[in-house]
């Protein structure tokens, strides 16, 4: 079962990413210290696509290094 967009956002914020606005349903998250960025698109109640989950997972892993 895919995660919801709101769950991905919560994971990013917990890992230290900050939302830097966006256009439409897109949200740009930037890590506070590393400058690593991730773009998440979709409404908060939508199911996340597999590539969105993968991008969030990779960004969080890179931020821990």
Predicted model as a PDB file, atoms N, CA, C, CB and O in Angstrom, pLDDT in the B-factor column:
MODEL        1                                                                  
ATOM      1  N   UNK A   1       0.838  -1.171   0.000  1.00 87.00           N  
ATOM      2  CA  UNK A   1       0.000   0.000   0.000  1.00 87.00           C  
ATOM      3  C   UNK A   1       0.893   1.246   0.000  1.00 87.00           C  
ATOM      4  CB  UNK A   1      -0.959  -0.009   1.218  1.00 87.00           C  
ATOM      5  O   UNK A   1       1.759   1.383   0.864  1.00 87.00           O  
ATOM      6  N   UNK A   2       0.690   2.149  -0.954  1.00 91.00           N  
ATOM      7  CA  UNK A   2       1.552   3.338  -1.023  1.00 91.00           C  
ATOM      8  C   UNK A   2       1.287   4.303   0.127  1.00 91.00           C  
ATOM      9  CB  UNK A   2       1.349   4.059  -2.352  1.00 91.00           C  
ATOM     10  O   UNK A   2       0.189   4.365   0.680  1.00 91.00           O  
ATOM     11  N   UNK A   3       2.332   5.053   0.466  1.00 95.00           N  
ATOM     12  CA  UNK A   3       2.193   6.067   1.501  1.00 95.00           C  
ATOM     13  C   UNK A   3       1.419   7.255   0.929  1.00 95.00           C  
ATOM     14  CB  UNK A   3       3.589   6.513   2.037  1.00 95.00           C  
ATOM     15  O   UNK A   3       1.274   7.392  -0.286  1.00 95.00           O  
ATOM     16  N   UNK A   4       0.932   8.098   1.813  1.00 97.00           N  
ATOM     17  CA  UNK A   4       0.272   9.334   1.409  1.00 97.00           C  
ATOM     18  C   UNK A   4       1.320  10.439   1.314  1.00 97.00           C  
ATOM     19  CB  UNK A   4      -0.863   9.722   2.410  1.00 97.00           C  
ATOM     20  O   UNK A   4       2.379  10.362   1.937  1.00 97.00           O  
ATOM     21  N   UNK A   5       1.010  11.468   0.526  1.00 96.00           N  
ATOM     22  CA  UNK A   5       1.909  12.600   0.374  1.00 96.00           C  
ATOM     23  C   UNK A   5       2.196  13.232   1.735  1.00 96.00           C  
ATOM     24  CB  UNK A   5       1.311  13.640  -0.591  1.00 96.00           C  
ATOM     25  O   UNK A   5       3.327  13.634   2.007  1.00 96.00           O  
ATOM     26  N   UNK A   6       1.175  13.319   2.590  1.00 96.00           N  
ATOM     27  CA  UNK A   6       1.368  13.931   3.920  1.00 96.00           C  
ATOM     28  C   UNK A   6       2.384  13.143   4.750  1.00 96.00           C  
ATOM     29  CB  UNK A   6       0.022  14.011   4.677  1.00 96.00           C  
ATOM     30  O   UNK A   6       3.097  13.730   5.565  1.00 96.00           O  
ATOM     31  N   UNK A   7       2.460  11.828   4.556  1.00 97.00           N  
ATOM     32  CA  UNK A   7       3.435  11.017   5.282  1.00 97.00           C  
ATOM     33  C   UNK A   7       4.856  11.317   4.801  1.00 97.00           C  
ATOM     34  CB  UNK A   7       3.120   9.519   5.114  1.00 97.00           C  
ATOM     35  O   UNK A   7       5.786  11.377   5.605  1.00 97.00           O  
ATOM     36  N   UNK A   8       5.020  11.505   3.498  1.00 96.00           N  
ATOM     37  CA  UNK A   8       6.337  11.846   2.958  1.00 96.00           C  
ATOM     38  C   UNK A   8       6.790  13.205   3.473  1.00 96.00           C  
ATOM     39  CB  UNK A   8       6.311  11.843   1.420  1.00 96.00           C  
ATOM     40  O   UNK A   8       7.955  13.392   3.824  1.00 96.00           O  
ATOM     41  N   UNK A   9       5.856  14.152   3.516  1.00 96.00           N  
ATOM     42  CA  UNK A   9       6.169  15.487   4.018  1.00 96.00           C  
ATOM     43  C   UNK A   9       6.599  15.411   5.477  1.00 96.00           C  
ATOM     44  CB  UNK A   9       4.956  16.427   3.863  1.00 96.00           C  
ATOM     45  O   UNK A   9       7.565  16.063   5.873  1.00 96.00           O  
ATOM     46  N   UNK A  10       5.893  14.622   6.277  1.00 97.00           N  
ATOM     47  CA  UNK A  10       6.233  14.479   7.693  1.00 97.00           C  
ATOM     48  C   UNK A  10       7.623  13.871   7.858  1.00 97.00           C  
ATOM     49  CB  UNK A  10       5.187  13.611   8.413  1.00 97.00           C  
ATOM     50  O   UNK A  10       8.385  14.303   8.723  1.00 97.00           O  
ATOM     51  N   UNK A  11       7.963  12.878   7.044  1.00 96.00           N  
ATOM     52  CA  UNK A  11       9.285  12.253   7.117  1.00 96.00           C  
ATOM     53  C   UNK A  11      10.381  13.259   6.775  1.00 96.00           C  
ATOM     54  CB  UNK A  11       9.362  11.045   6.167  1.00 96.00           C  
ATOM     55  O   UNK A  11      11.418  13.306   7.436  1.00 96.00           O  
ATOM     56  N   UNK A  12      10.144  14.065   5.739  1.00 96.00           N  
ATOM     57  CA  UNK A  12      11.134  15.066   5.346  1.00 96.00           C  
ATOM     58  C   UNK A  12      11.331  16.104   6.443  1.00 96.00           C  
ATOM     59  CB  UNK A  12      10.711  15.753   4.046  1.00 96.00           C  
ATOM     60  O   UNK A  12      12.465  16.461   6.765  1.00 96.00           O  
ATOM     61  N   UNK A  13      10.245  16.584   7.013  1.00 95.00           N  
ATOM     62  CA  UNK A  13      10.351  17.592   8.065  1.00 95.00           C  
ATOM     63  C   UNK A  13      11.045  17.037   9.302  1.00 95.00           C  
ATOM     64  CB  UNK A  13       8.969  18.115   8.436  1.00 95.00           C  
ATOM     65  O   UNK A  13      11.798  17.747   9.968  1.00 95.00           O  
ATOM     66  N   UNK A  14      10.795  15.783   9.605  1.00 95.00           N  
ATOM     67  CA  UNK A  14      11.447  15.140  10.749  1.00 95.00           C  
ATOM     68  C   UNK A  14      12.958  15.027  10.513  1.00 95.00           C  
ATOM     69  CB  UNK A  14      10.837  13.738  11.002  1.00 95.00           C  
ATOM     70  O   UNK A  14      13.744  15.098  11.459  1.00 95.00           O  
ATOM     71  N   UNK A  15      13.360  14.852   9.247  1.00 93.00           N  
ATOM     72  CA  UNK A  15      14.777  14.709   8.906  1.00 93.00           C  
ATOM     73  C   UNK A  15      15.487  16.050   8.757  1.00 93.00           C  
ATOM     74  CB  UNK A  15      14.918  13.921   7.626  1.00 93.00           C  
ATOM     75  O   UNK A  15      16.682  16.081   8.464  1.00 93.00           O  
ATOM     76  N   UNK A  16      14.769  17.169   8.956  1.00 93.00           N  
ATOM     77  CA  UNK A  16      15.417  18.476   8.914  1.00 93.00           C  
ATOM     78  C   UNK A  16      15.210  19.253   7.637  1.00 93.00           C  
ATOM     79  CB  UNK A  16      16.851  18.311   9.129  1.00 93.00           C  
ATOM     80  O   UNK A  16      15.878  20.266   7.428  1.00 93.00           O  
ATOM     81  N   UNK A  17      14.311  18.818   6.774  1.00 95.00           N  
ATOM     82  CA  UNK A  17      14.024  19.532   5.545  1.00 95.00           C  
ATOM     83  C   UNK A  17      12.984  20.613   5.813  1.00 95.00           C  
ATOM     84  CB  UNK A  17      13.538  18.565   4.449  1.00 95.00           C  
ATOM     85  O   UNK A  17      12.098  20.439   6.650  1.00 95.00           O  
ATOM     86  N   UNK A  18      13.097  21.722   5.101  1.00 95.00           N  
ATOM     87  CA  UNK A  18      12.186  22.849   5.263  1.00 95.00           C  
ATOM     88  C   UNK A  18      11.493  23.108   3.932  1.00 95.00           C  
ATOM     89  CB  UNK A  18      12.943  24.121   5.757  1.00 95.00           C  
ATOM     90  O   UNK A  18      12.131  23.087   2.880  1.00 95.00           O  
ATOM     91  N   UNK A  19      10.179  23.353   3.979  1.00 94.00           N  
ATOM     92  CA  UNK A  19       9.407  23.636   2.771  1.00 94.00           C  
ATOM     93  C   UNK A  19       9.709  25.054   2.308  1.00 94.00           C  
ATOM     94  CB  UNK A  19       7.884  23.450   3.022  1.00 94.00           C  
ATOM     95  O   UNK A  19       9.536  26.010   3.064  1.00 94.00           O  
ATOM     96  N   UNK A  20      10.156  25.186   1.075  1.00 91.00           N  
ATOM     97  CA  UNK A  20      10.463  26.487   0.488  1.00 91.00           C  
ATOM     98  C   UNK A  20       9.480  26.802  -0.632  1.00 91.00           C  
ATOM     99  CB  UNK A  20      11.910  26.519  -0.042  1.00 91.00           C  
ATOM    100  O   UNK A  20       9.879  27.064  -1.766  1.00 91.00           O  
ATOM    101  N   UNK A  21       8.212  26.773  -0.310  1.00 86.00           N  
ATOM    102  CA  UNK A  21       7.104  27.073  -1.225  1.00 86.00           C  
ATOM    103  C   UNK A  21       7.119  26.204  -2.472  1.00 86.00           C  
ATOM    104  CB  UNK A  21       7.148  28.525  -1.628  1.00 86.00           C  
ATOM    105  O   UNK A  21       7.799  25.179  -2.517  1.00 86.00           O  
ATOM    106  N   UNK A  22       6.388  26.606  -3.454  1.00 87.00           N  
ATOM    107  CA  UNK A  22       6.279  25.878  -4.695  1.00 87.00           C  
ATOM    108  C   UNK A  22       5.175  26.497  -5.534  1.00 87.00           C  
ATOM    109  CB  UNK A  22       6.010  24.385  -4.440  1.00 87.00           C  
ATOM    110  O   UNK A  22       4.630  27.541  -5.176  1.00 87.00           O  
ATOM    111  N   UNK A  23       4.851  25.869  -6.627  1.00 91.00           N  
ATOM    112  CA  UNK A  23       3.827  26.393  -7.510  1.00 91.00           C  
ATOM    113  C   UNK A  23       2.768  25.318  -7.703  1.00 91.00           C  
ATOM    114  CB  UNK A  23       4.431  26.841  -8.872  1.00 91.00           C  
ATOM    115  O   UNK A  23       3.080  24.192  -8.089  1.00 91.00           O  
ATOM    116  N   UNK A  24       1.536  25.663  -7.437  1.00 91.00           N  
ATOM    117  CA  UNK A  24       0.459  24.694  -7.565  1.00 91.00           C  
ATOM    118  C   UNK A  24       0.556  23.663  -6.463  1.00 91.00           C  
ATOM    119  CB  UNK A  24       0.494  24.017  -8.936  1.00 91.00           C  
ATOM    120  O   UNK A  24       0.662  24.012  -5.288  1.00 91.00           O  
ATOM    121  N   UNK A  25       0.520  22.398  -6.834  1.00 90.00           N  
ATOM    122  CA  UNK A  25       0.582  21.327  -5.840  1.00 90.00           C  
ATOM    123  C   UNK A  25       2.011  20.867  -5.575  1.00 90.00           C  
ATOM    124  CB  UNK A  25      -0.257  20.149  -6.294  1.00 90.00           C  
ATOM    125  O   UNK A  25       2.219  19.873  -4.879  1.00 90.00           O  
ATOM    126  N   UNK A  26       2.996  21.573  -6.119  1.00 95.00           N  
ATOM    127  CA  UNK A  26       4.396  21.207  -5.918  1.00 95.00           C  
ATOM    128  C   UNK A  26       4.951  21.900  -4.675  1.00 95.00           C  
ATOM    129  CB  UNK A  26       5.239  21.574  -7.158  1.00 95.00           C  
ATOM    130  O   UNK A  26       4.642  23.060  -4.401  1.00 95.00           O  
ATOM    131  N   UNK A  27       5.771  21.169  -3.935  1.00 95.00           N  
ATOM    132  CA  UNK A  27       6.426  21.694  -2.744  1.00 95.00           C  
ATOM    133  C   UNK A  27       7.917  21.404  -2.847  1.00 95.00           C  
ATOM    134  CB  UNK A  27       5.823  21.074  -1.445  1.00 95.00           C  
ATOM    135  O   UNK A  27       8.324  20.279  -3.136  1.00 95.00           O  
ATOM    136  N   UNK A  28       8.718  22.425  -2.608  1.00 96.00           N  
ATOM    137  CA  UNK A  28      10.168  22.284  -2.651  1.00 96.00           C  
ATOM    138  C   UNK A  28      10.696  22.190  -1.227  1.00 96.00           C  
ATOM    139  CB  UNK A  28      10.825  23.471  -3.408  1.00 96.00           C  
ATOM    140  O   UNK A  28      10.507  23.103  -0.424  1.00 96.00           O  
ATOM    141  N   UNK A  29      11.352  21.091  -0.925  1.00 96.00           N  
ATOM    142  CA  UNK A  29      11.945  20.905   0.392  1.00 96.00           C  
ATOM    143  C   UNK A  29      13.452  20.975   0.269  1.00 96.00           C  
ATOM    144  CB  UNK A  29      11.508  19.561   1.020  1.00 96.00           C  
ATOM    145  O   UNK A  29      14.048  20.343  -0.604  1.00 96.00           O  
ATOM    146  N   UNK A  30      14.066  21.754   1.155  1.00 96.00           N  
ATOM    147  CA  UNK A  30      15.512  21.930   1.162  1.00 96.00           C  
ATOM    148  C   UNK A  30      16.010  21.596   2.553  1.00 96.00           C  
ATOM    149  CB  UNK A  30      15.920  23.381   0.747  1.00 96.00           C  
ATOM    150  O   UNK A  30      15.408  22.002   3.547  1.00 96.00           O  
ATOM    151  N   UNK A  31      17.114  20.852   2.630  1.00 93.00           N  
ATOM    152  CA  UNK A  31      17.684  20.534   3.940  1.00 93.00           C  
ATOM    153  C   UNK A  31      18.335  21.784   4.498  1.00 93.00           C  
ATOM    154  CB  UNK A  31      18.714  19.366   3.846  1.00 93.00           C  
ATOM    155  O   UNK A  31      19.024  22.510   3.781  1.00 93.00           O  
ATOM    156  N   UNK A  32      18.116  22.029   5.764  1.00 84.00           N  
ATOM    157  CA  UNK A  32      18.572  23.256   6.417  1.00 84.00           C  
ATOM    158  C   UNK A  32      20.086  23.455   6.328  1.00 84.00           C  
ATOM    159  CB  UNK A  32      18.151  23.246   7.865  1.00 84.00           C  
ATOM    160  O   UNK A  32      20.534  24.592   6.177  1.00 84.00           O  
ATOM    161  N   UNK A  33      20.883  22.400   6.415  1.00 86.00           N  
ATOM    162  CA  UNK A  33      22.330  22.548   6.468  1.00 86.00           C  
ATOM    163  C   UNK A  33      23.038  22.066   5.204  1.00 86.00           C  
ATOM    164  CB  UNK A  33      22.862  21.805   7.650  1.00 86.00           C  
ATOM    165  O   UNK A  33      24.091  22.597   4.852  1.00 86.00           O  
ATOM    166  N   UNK A  34      22.489  21.091   4.529  1.00 84.00           N  
ATOM    167  CA  UNK A  34      23.196  20.484   3.397  1.00 84.00           C  
ATOM    168  C   UNK A  34      22.847  21.081   2.050  1.00 84.00           C  
ATOM    169  CB  UNK A  34      22.914  19.030   3.360  1.00 84.00           C  
ATOM    170  O   UNK A  34      23.638  20.973   1.113  1.00 84.00           O  
ATOM    171  N   UNK A  35      21.694  21.705   1.923  1.00 83.00           N  
ATOM    172  CA  UNK A  35      21.282  22.256   0.643  1.00 83.00           C  
ATOM    173  C   UNK A  35      20.665  21.223  -0.288  1.00 83.00           C  
ATOM    174  CB  UNK A  35      22.449  22.891  -0.027  1.00 83.00           C  
ATOM    175  O   UNK A  35      20.308  21.557  -1.418  1.00 83.00           O  
ATOM    176  N   UNK A  36      20.534  19.995   0.150  1.00 86.00           N  
ATOM    177  CA  UNK A  36      19.898  18.948  -0.647  1.00 86.00           C  
ATOM    178  C   UNK A  36      18.428  19.287  -0.822  1.00 86.00           C  
ATOM    179  CB  UNK A  36      20.067  17.553   0.018  1.00 86.00           C  
ATOM    180  O   UNK A  36      17.771  19.673   0.144  1.00 86.00           O  
ATOM    181  N   UNK A  37      17.896  19.152  -2.030  1.00 91.00           N  
ATOM    182  CA  UNK A  37      16.496  19.502  -2.256  1.00 91.00           C  
ATOM    183  C   UNK A  37      15.714  18.336  -2.852  1.00 91.00           C  
ATOM    184  CB  UNK A  37      16.398  20.715  -3.173  1.00 91.00           C  
ATOM    185  O   UNK A  37      16.263  17.470  -3.534  1.00 91.00           O  
ATOM    186  N   UNK A  38      14.404  18.345  -2.568  1.00 95.00           N  
ATOM    187  CA  UNK A  38      13.477  17.337  -3.077  1.00 95.00           C  
ATOM    188  C   UNK A  38      12.178  18.056  -3.427  1.00 95.00           C  
ATOM    189  CB  UNK A  38      13.234  16.179  -2.025  1.00 95.00           C  
ATOM    190  O   UNK A  38      11.732  18.930  -2.683  1.00 95.00           O  
ATOM    191  N   UNK A  39      11.572  17.694  -4.553  1.00 95.00           N  
ATOM    192  CA  UNK A  39      10.289  18.272  -4.948  1.00 95.00           C  
ATOM    193  C   UNK A  39       9.227  17.188  -4.809  1.00 95.00           C  
ATOM    194  CB  UNK A  39      10.336  18.839  -6.415  1.00 95.00           C  
ATOM    195  O   UNK A  39       9.370  16.085  -5.336  1.00 95.00           O  
ATOM    196  N   UNK A  40       8.157  17.526  -4.087  1.00 95.00           N  
ATOM    197  CA  UNK A  40       7.028  16.618  -3.905  1.00 95.00           C  
ATOM    198  C   UNK A  40       5.815  17.261  -4.550  1.00 95.00           C  
ATOM    199  CB  UNK A  40       6.769  16.308  -2.389  1.00 95.00           C  
ATOM    200  O   UNK A  40       5.511  18.422  -4.276  1.00 95.00           O  
ATOM    201  N   UNK A  41       5.117  16.524  -5.404  1.00 95.00           N  
ATOM    202  CA  UNK A  41       3.923  17.056  -6.042  1.00 95.00           C  
ATOM    203  C   UNK A  41       2.713  16.220  -5.645  1.00 95.00           C  
ATOM    204  CB  UNK A  41       4.086  17.084  -7.575  1.00 95.00           C  
ATOM    205  O   UNK A  41       2.822  15.023  -5.379  1.00 95.00           O  
ATOM    206  N   UNK A  42       1.566  16.873  -5.612  1.00 94.00           N  
ATOM    207  CA  UNK A  42       0.325  16.189  -5.287  1.00 94.00           C  
ATOM    208  C   UNK A  42      -0.326  16.769  -4.056  1.00 94.00           C  
ATOM    209  CB  UNK A  42       0.571  14.721  -5.091  1.00 94.00           C  
ATOM    210  O   UNK A  42       0.324  17.431  -3.247  1.00 94.00           O  
ATOM    211  N   UNK A  43      -1.616  16.516  -3.918  1.00 94.00           N  
ATOM    212  CA  UNK A  43      -2.347  16.957  -2.741  1.00 94.00           C  
ATOM    213  C   UNK A  43      -1.975  16.070  -1.560  1.00 94.00           C  
ATOM    214  CB  UNK A  43      -3.876  16.928  -2.994  1.00 94.00           C  
ATOM    215  O   UNK A  43      -1.543  14.935  -1.757  1.00 94.00           O  
ATOM    216  N   UNK A  44      -2.133  16.564  -0.348  1.00 92.00           N  
ATOM    217  CA  UNK A  44      -1.671  15.831   0.827  1.00 92.00           C  
ATOM    218  C   UNK A  44      -2.375  14.491   1.021  1.00 92.00           C  
ATOM    219  CB  UNK A  44      -1.864  16.673   2.051  1.00 92.00           C  
ATOM    220  O   UNK A  44      -1.794  13.582   1.614  1.00 92.00           O  
ATOM    221  N   UNK A  45      -3.593  14.346   0.544  1.00 94.00           N  
ATOM    222  CA  UNK A  45      -4.322  13.095   0.706  1.00 94.00           C  
ATOM    223  C   UNK A  45      -4.108  12.091  -0.408  1.00 94.00           C  
ATOM    224  CB  UNK A  45      -5.760  13.380   0.818  1.00 94.00           C  
ATOM    225  O   UNK A  45      -4.624  10.975  -0.338  1.00 94.00           O  
ATOM    226  N   UNK A  46      -3.360  12.460  -1.435  1.00 95.00           N  
ATOM    227  CA  UNK A  46      -3.110  11.568  -2.570  1.00 95.00           C  
ATOM    228  C   UNK A  46      -2.101  10.487  -2.204  1.00 95.00           C  
ATOM    229  CB  UNK A  46      -2.608  12.365  -3.779  1.00 95.00           C  
ATOM    230  O   UNK A  46      -1.269  10.669  -1.316  1.00 95.00           O  
ATOM    231  N   UNK A  47      -2.190   9.366  -2.901  1.00 96.00           N  
ATOM    232  CA  UNK A  47      -1.181   8.313  -2.757  1.00 96.00           C  
ATOM    233  C   UNK A  47       0.105   8.779  -3.428  1.00 96.00           C  
ATOM    234  CB  UNK A  47      -1.676   6.960  -3.375  1.00 96.00           C  
ATOM    235  O   UNK A  47       0.076   9.376  -4.504  1.00 96.00           O  
ATOM    236  N   UNK A  48       1.223   8.503  -2.785  1.00 96.00           N  
ATOM    237  CA  UNK A  48       2.525   8.864  -3.346  1.00 96.00           C  
ATOM    238  C   UNK A  48       2.911   7.865  -4.430  1.00 96.00           C  
ATOM    239  CB  UNK A  48       3.610   8.913  -2.239  1.00 96.00           C  
ATOM    240  O   UNK A  48       2.612   6.675  -4.329  1.00 96.00           O  
ATOM    241  N   UNK A  49       3.566   8.352  -5.448  1.00 96.00           N  
ATOM    242  CA  UNK A  49       4.086   7.496  -6.511  1.00 96.00           C  
ATOM    243  C   UNK A  49       5.363   6.821  -6.003  1.00 96.00           C  
ATOM    244  CB  UNK A  49       4.363   8.319  -7.823  1.00 96.00           C  
ATOM    245  O   UNK A  49       6.023   7.316  -5.089  1.00 96.00           O  
ATOM    246  N   UNK A  50       5.690   5.699  -6.608  1.00 96.00           N  
ATOM    247  CA  UNK A  50       6.870   4.949  -6.153  1.00 96.00           C  
ATOM    248  C   UNK A  50       8.145   5.763  -6.289  1.00 96.00           C  
ATOM    249  CB  UNK A  50       7.006   3.651  -6.939  1.00 96.00           C  
ATOM    250  O   UNK A  50       9.039   5.641  -5.452  1.00 96.00           O  
ATOM    251  N   UNK A  51       8.252   6.592  -7.325  1.00 96.00           N  
ATOM    252  CA  UNK A  51       9.463   7.390  -7.500  1.00 96.00           C  
ATOM    253  C   UNK A  51       9.543   8.511  -6.460  1.00 96.00           C  
ATOM    254  CB  UNK A  51       9.509   7.980  -8.915  1.00 96.00           C  
ATOM    255  O   UNK A  51      10.640   8.945  -6.109  1.00 96.00           O  
ATOM    256  N   UNK A  52       8.405   8.980  -5.967  1.00 96.00           N  
ATOM    257  CA  UNK A  52       8.414   9.995  -4.908  1.00 96.00           C  
ATOM    258  C   UNK A  52       8.914   9.380  -3.601  1.00 96.00           C  
ATOM    259  CB  UNK A  52       6.997  10.602  -4.715  1.00 96.00           C  
ATOM    260  O   UNK A  52       9.718   9.982  -2.890  1.00 96.00           O  
ATOM    261  N   UNK A  53       8.430   8.181  -3.295  1.00 96.00           N  
ATOM    262  CA  UNK A  53       8.884   7.494  -2.083  1.00 96.00           C  
ATOM    263  C   UNK A  53      10.388   7.232  -2.152  1.00 96.00           C  
ATOM    264  CB  UNK A  53       8.117   6.167  -1.889  1.00 96.00           C  
ATOM    265  O   UNK A  53      11.101   7.405  -1.164  1.00 96.00           O  
ATOM    266  N   UNK A  54      10.859   6.816  -3.316  1.00 96.00           N  
ATOM    267  CA  UNK A  54      12.276   6.531  -3.492  1.00 96.00           C  
ATOM    268  C   UNK A  54      13.111   7.799  -3.350  1.00 96.00           C  
ATOM    269  CB  UNK A  54      12.522   5.886  -4.855  1.00 96.00           C  
ATOM    270  O   UNK A  54      14.169   7.766  -2.720  1.00 96.00           O  
ATOM    271  N   UNK A  55      12.661   8.911  -3.920  1.00 96.00           N  
ATOM    272  CA  UNK A  55      13.392  10.171  -3.837  1.00 96.00           C  
ATOM    273  C   UNK A  55      13.485  10.656  -2.395  1.00 96.00           C  
ATOM    274  CB  UNK A  55      12.722  11.234  -4.709  1.00 96.00           C  
ATOM    275  O   UNK A  55      14.532  11.142  -1.968  1.00 96.00           O  
ATOM    276  N   UNK A  56      12.392  10.525  -1.644  1.00 96.00           N  
ATOM    277  CA  UNK A  56      12.390  10.949  -0.239  1.00 96.00           C  
ATOM    278  C   UNK A  56      13.328  10.069   0.569  1.00 96.00           C  
ATOM    279  CB  UNK A  56      10.961  10.898   0.352  1.00 96.00           C  
ATOM    280  O   UNK A  56      14.089  10.568   1.398  1.00 96.00           O  
ATOM    281  N   UNK A  57      13.279   8.774   0.337  1.00 95.00           N  
ATOM    282  CA  UNK A  57      14.139   7.847   1.069  1.00 95.00           C  
ATOM    283  C   UNK A  57      15.618   8.150   0.804  1.00 95.00           C  
ATOM    284  CB  UNK A  57      13.814   6.393   0.678  1.00 95.00           C  
ATOM    285  O   UNK A  57      16.425   8.167   1.734  1.00 95.00           O  
ATOM    286  N   UNK A  58      15.969   8.388  -0.452  1.00 95.00           N  
ATOM    287  CA  UNK A  58      17.356   8.683  -0.804  1.00 95.00           C  
ATOM    288  C   UNK A  58      17.805  10.015  -0.200  1.00 95.00           C  
ATOM    289  CB  UNK A  58      17.525   8.711  -2.329  1.00 95.00           C  
ATOM    290  O   UNK A  58      18.931  10.124   0.285  1.00 95.00           O  
ATOM    291  N   UNK A  59      16.937  11.021  -0.226  1.00 94.00           N  
ATOM    292  CA  UNK A  59      17.290  12.334   0.328  1.00 94.00           C  
ATOM    293  C   UNK A  59      17.524  12.241   1.824  1.00 94.00           C  
ATOM    294  CB  UNK A  59      16.189  13.362   0.033  1.00 94.00           C  
ATOM    295  O   UNK A  59      18.459  12.851   2.344  1.00 94.00           O  
ATOM    296  N   UNK A  60      16.691  11.488   2.519  1.00 93.00           N  
ATOM    297  CA  UNK A  60      16.853  11.336   3.963  1.00 93.00           C  
ATOM    298  C   UNK A  60      18.139  10.582   4.287  1.00 93.00           C  
ATOM    299  CB  UNK A  60      15.646  10.607   4.565  1.00 93.00           C  
ATOM    300  O   UNK A  60      18.846  10.942   5.229  1.00 93.00           O  
ATOM    301  N   UNK A  61      18.449   9.532   3.509  1.00 93.00           N  
ATOM    302  CA  UNK A  61      19.674   8.775   3.741  1.00 93.00           C  
ATOM    303  C   UNK A  61      20.902   9.654   3.508  1.00 93.00           C  
ATOM    304  CB  UNK A  61      19.723   7.539   2.829  1.00 93.00           C  
ATOM    305  O   UNK A  61      21.865   9.583   4.271  1.00 93.00           O  
ATOM    306  N   UNK A  62      20.875  10.483   2.461  1.00 90.00           N  
ATOM    307  CA  UNK A  62      22.009  11.365   2.165  1.00 90.00           C  
ATOM    308  C   UNK A  62      22.165  12.423   3.247  1.00 90.00           C  
ATOM    309  CB  UNK A  62      21.829  12.036   0.793  1.00 90.00           C  
ATOM    310  O   UNK A  62      23.284  12.840   3.545  1.00 90.00           O  
ATOM    311  N   UNK A  63      21.072  12.855   3.830  1.00 87.00           N  
ATOM    312  CA  UNK A  63      21.145  13.894   4.864  1.00 87.00           C  
ATOM    313  C   UNK A  63      21.749  13.364   6.159  1.00 87.00           C  
ATOM    314  CB  UNK A  63      19.757  14.463   5.138  1.00 87.00           C  
ATOM    315  O   UNK A  63      22.235  14.144   6.978  1.00 87.00           O  
ATOM    316  N   UNK A  64      21.724  12.050   6.353  1.00 83.00           N  
ATOM    317  CA  UNK A  64      22.272  11.446   7.576  1.00 83.00           C  
ATOM    318  C   UNK A  64      23.778  11.272   7.490  1.00 83.00           C  
ATOM    319  CB  UNK A  64      21.614  10.096   7.843  1.00 83.00           C  
ATOM    320  O   UNK A  64      24.434  11.083   8.515  1.00 83.00           O  
ATOM    321  N   UNK A  65      24.337  11.330   6.298  1.00 75.00           N  
ATOM    322  CA  UNK A  65      25.788  11.114   6.118  1.00 75.00           C  
ATOM    323  C   UNK A  65      26.587  12.300   6.575  1.00 75.00           C  
ATOM    324  CB  UNK A  65      26.113  10.820   4.665  1.00 75.00           C  
ATOM    325  O   UNK A  65      27.815  12.285   6.493  1.00 75.00           O  
TER     326      UNK A  65                                                      
ENDMDL                                                                          
END                                                                             
